[in-house]
Amino acid sequence: MFCAMFVTSLGPMFSLFPHPLYREVAQLTIWGQCSHCFHIHCIMKWLNSQQVHHQCPMCRQEWKFKE
């Protein structure tokens, strides 16, 4: 599974043929309450780049981790 941020930042060909070092990390995903799913490292990088409001990068709703 590859999140939209992963494909956008590294290019679609990378998602088809992932580097072996990323295979284990790529499987660690997390869901938001908005029902969007991302790699944990992708969403954490995104959230850390947000100054004030933490928003889902797909739908721009306030980001809350799904419990």
N, C-alpha and C positions, 0 to 999 in steps of 0.2 A: 504494500500500500504506500502510495506517495502523496503527500499533501500538495495542495496547489502552490504553496510558497516554495516548496522543494523543486517542483518542475519549473516554475517561473525563474527561480534564481540560478539553476544549473542547466536549464535547457531540457526539452522533451526527450532528446536522445539519451541523456543520462538516466532518465527514469526507466527507459527500456532496457538498458544495460548497466545497472548500478555497479560501482566499484566494490569489490569484496569487503573492503574495510567498512563500508557504510551499510552493509546488509543487516547486521545485528542492530545497529542504532536505528535504522529505518523502520524497524518493527515496533518501536516504542511510540505508541500513539496516545493521544488524549482527546477527549470530547469536551466541547463547550455546551452550555445549556441551550445554545442556539442550534445544536445538532450538527455543527461542523467539526470535522476531525482533522487533526494535524499531528505531525511528528512532535514529540515533546520538545526537542531542541529547536525546531522551527518556531513553534508558538512562543516559547520562552524568549527567543531572540527578538521576535516581533514585539512582545509585550514590554521587554526591556528597552526597546527603541521608542516606545510611546512616552511622551512627556507627562501628560496629565490623565487623559482618559484611556483606559485599556479597552480596545474594541476588537471584535473579531475581524480579521483581515478580509473575510469574504462578504459578510453582510453588514458590517459596521455596528452591530449591536454591542452593548456593553459586554465585555468578555467576563464570563463566570464559568469556572470549571464545573462540569457535570459531576454530581456526587453519585 
